[in-house]
Amino acid sequence: MLRKKFIIFLIVLFISSMPAFAAENQDIGTDIGGMVNKLVEDGKSKGAVLSVIQDGELILCNGYGFADEYHNIASDGELTAFRIGSVSKTFAAVAAQILNQQGRLDMNSDISVYLKDNIPGLKYPVTMHQLLTHTAGFEELMTGIAVLDVSDAEPLAVSLHKYMPEQIFKPGESSSYSNYGIALAAYVVETIAEIPFSQFCMENIFLPLDMNRTTYEYMHDVVYVSSAYLPDGRETREPYINLYPEGSAVSTAEDMAKYMSWLLDDTDNRVLSGKYKAELFEKQFSMSPELEGTGYVWSRKERNGKIYYDKKGETLNFYTRIALYPEENAGIFLSFNTYVPENEINDVMMKAVDLLYGKQEEEIKGEVNSSIDVRGIYVNNWSSVKTPEKILSCLIPGKMLNIKETGGDILLNGEKISLIGDDMYSSFMGKIKFIDKDDSIIIATESPLTYSRVSFLQSKIIQACVLILFIASAFVCLIMGIVDKKMIFIAAALIQILSILGLCLLVLNGIQNYSILQYACYMSISGWLIAASCVSGVIYTVMMKINSNKTSIIYKVWSLSGILFIAWLFNFNII
């Protein structure tokens, strides 16, 4: 009788525990799905897809809103693919590890061993390890990264030679996020395998993992791909990624759920063994011991002593996130077909971390030290330094950070940051560490993104003031020249106004067509015309002063603004 009661007790206990476990799983899907659905219902995105897995099971696989409103096609987790942007880079890491596992690729060998005569003219030799950890030292170029018409897409070998950025850091010394670096890694795979990278991934990753609706192919024959939308709800044109391995893959929420399940299962030896799969997530590089650093492509992050991995993917209009939580054997994938502010997406992802790893526990600071004066202007190293594309650092949001002290608080772009370790702070960007490296102050983040401190003269305000002053003084000088009937000032001011207008149009057109550097020659001509007219104006103003012992203050201001603008042109590598 006692034995019978004990068995009944165990059965009741088991049954009563089942709803609690189901509710825990359900909360993840319900909460995250509810947040994504609300963003769509609030008009923040035309459509979205979401998948959640835990313990090898698909907890949620949903679509929200429209994939194509005009044709009344709803977003569907199984049937409609979204452009996953830089999440595509994770496939490049898997592809490299496949060859590594086969003994055909050494992650720490100079890639010239594999490319031979096909290697671009690199300043420093690089390894696959450095390419996949974003430590090959490349600056970033927008030119050539995308095309508006698929017929303009170029073979990978052509693009890599044609649009090669300069290495501004020695490889292995610093993180510097690089689209080019991942495309080059894919080219190494392509060269070793002797088949196109897209085909290699289809045959060795997607099909073996039953990801039948995932592809790098531009025509997307295997799946219907969502349209792209502007924040105001209008359908728009999505460019095609030219350096395609770094960000052109399309996939469904269901396929990405299969991918996440495979990545988290140490016993699933399809494609990669557990050993080589684990290396994708191990700490392969870190700017500081206090930061978890990066694996191969994946960012490593920590919450309450537990590690998780994530990757963001962004195209012009699609915004994607994927995250894996090994401590809970869970994964989340979500993608929007409209620009959604990053803080809104971060709220969704942070909610997932809260549910799976618990809310952030208060960090015990102990004795912490701030030995670096962190105030100043910082520029994202994921930018161009040596080309006219440097101007984009002033135009693209997030490329510059402004840190200042107000009332005893340290503010990063107006938001307070708190000291939590030696020269390490918590911020809206996550944990950031300030490093004094070779007499340069660098901000290291929880991703491969780093920022370098620059002179305050490179701040957006200073650059904007120089530009505005130059344009305004040129117009005033033109009017004064007409009034005073001084042809030299009229001619110089007209050249300046027309040249600056042409320069602006060239930059705008270059941005729209992802081809700023294709206009570099014309931009340089405009710049030198402006410089020549400025020098002429300064010389004539000085001569007027010598001959008549007086010169209009307007001409003096115009001359000064011209000198400042010549420095502006040099700063942005236009002349």
Disulfide bonds with the S-S distance in Angstrom:
none
